[in-house]
Amino acid sequence: MNKLRNTVVFIIVALAIGVAVAFFTTGNALTEEITTIRFGHGSAESNERHIAVMHFKELVEGKSDGQIEVQVYPNEQLGSEAEMIESVTFNDLQMVAASAFSQYDQRISVFELPYLFDTYEEAWDVLDGEIGKEVAAPFLEDNLRIIAYFENGFRHITANKNIENPEDLRGLKIRTPEFPISISTFSSLGANPTPMAFGELYMGLQQGTVDAQENPIANTYASKFNEVQDYLIMSSHQYMPLPVAISEEFWQSLTAKEQAIIEESALEAAQFHRNLLTENEEKMIEELEEAGMTIVYPDTELFKERIDRVYEAFKGRFGDEFVDQVIQAAE
């Protein structure tokens, strides 16, 4: 009987231990549930933007020991830039890297004023400083928390004719993004700005719907516009950052540790993107020239003489003080 009783006791203890192990294992599994971030952007997989977003994914997943998963959707898979930003406002998408934030607050377009910056370093100092934070703050009202500024770069013109001064732009049908400052800039230079979705641009150039386009070197290179354009004009007419935003609703659902990992990784990836793009630009220009493009370096002072009204219009809307503050910071 004692032997039987001891056996029963042993079985009961073993079962109890098993239940306890199962309970604590299940509890840990619940506390270590994976957090998923869906991250959309509009560039091709060959673009530095995608490489930078994938670097962000690597950083976040590494720092979180795999407890935060980043799913990346490039090449406008989830819609246009404007549509993806809207998805973030609804918390249907967690993160986006895009340029079309001015639809919610046009003050962010101040960075796009023509010839505001002469160098990348000038732009980065402003974006990473108090003005960058000040401009980002109003987007919280639309559920958009801007946590970093990735790189879009300086924009340059491609065309099937040589362009050395504003007179060469007169009447030229040039594709621009549907941003007020982009349209205003080329109108002031005498061109005929024609907004068109980026995904339609190659065919638009190929079919002659538009005669020219303007984009950062990386976009021109990755999209192979050299196949349908003969000239690359190094106009440097606008600088554009690439804000990276996360849904504020999603952000508030995260732990402080998760927030720190994401923000830290975004800032690291932003600098990675900046370095990658600037280091590769010269090589991309050389390869575009080898592929048959003629590289033109116009006298940009001639273009700067024509853009006063763009500044006046922006000041008229948002005030001299705000614009002058940005100009002073850029200097």
Beta strands, then each sheet from edge to edge (+ up, - down):
strand 1: 35-41
strand 2: 68-73
strand 3: 95-97
strand 4: 144-159
strand 5: 173-176
strand 6: 192-195
strand 7: 212-216
strand 8: 231-247
strand 9: 294-296
sheet 1: 2+ 1+ 3+ 8- 4+ 7- 5- 6-
sheet 2: 2+ 1+ 3+ 8- 9-
end
